[in-house]
């Protein structure tokens, strides 16, 4: 009977910890979401600038893509 009680107690403690951790998770606010969108836009612009730079280099060498 001692093992059954110990197992139940352990399960109860683990369950309580999981609930506590789930409640502590930070939700993203509008500023974080906007920041992520700005980061994505900056990455996209950076890739386009890099691509344009490669095209300029290729044009300077006389190559066409």
C-alpha positions in Angstrom: 0.0 0.0 0.0 2.9 2.3 0.6 4.1 2.1 -3.0 0.6 3.0 -4.3 0.5 6.1 -2.1 4.0 7.1 -3.1 3.2 6.7 -6.8 0.0 8.7 -6.5 1.8 11.4 -4.6 4.6 11.6 -7.2 2.0 11.8 -10.0 0.2 14.5 -8.2 3.4 16.6 -7.7 4.4 16.1 -11.4 0.9 17.2 -12.5 1.1 20.3 -10.3 4.5 21.2 -11.7 3.2 20.8 -15.3 0.2 23.1 -14.5 2.5 25.6 -12.9 4.9 25.7 -15.8 2.1 26.0 -18.3 0.7 29.0 -16.4 4.1 30.7 -16.4 4.6 30.7 -20.1 4.8 34.2 -21.4 2.4 35.2 -24.1 3.6 37.3 -27.0 2.3 40.8 -27.0 1.7 43.1 -29.9 5.2 44.6 -29.7 6.9 41.2 -29.9 4.7 40.2 -32.9 5.4 43.5 -34.7 9.1 43.0 -34.0 9.1 39.6 -35.5 7.4 40.9 -38.6 10.0 43.7 -38.9 12.7 41.1 -38.6 11.2 39.0 -41.4 10.8 42.1 -43.6 14.5 43.1 -42.9 15.6 39.6 -43.9 13.6 39.7 -47.1 15.0 43.1 -48.0 18.5 41.9 -47.2 18.1 38.9 -49.5 16.8 41.1 -52.3 19.7 43.5 -51.9 22.1 40.7 -52.0 20.5 39.3 -55.2 20.6 42.8 -56.8 24.3 43.1 -55.8 25.0 39.7 -57.5 23.2 40.9 -60.6 25.3 44.1 -60.7 28.5 42.1 -60.3 27.4 39.7 -63.1 26.5 42.6 -65.3 29.9 44.2 -64.7 31.6 40.9 -65.7 29.4 40.7 -68.8 27.4 37.7 -67.6 23.6 37.4 -67.9 21.3 35.4 -65.7 
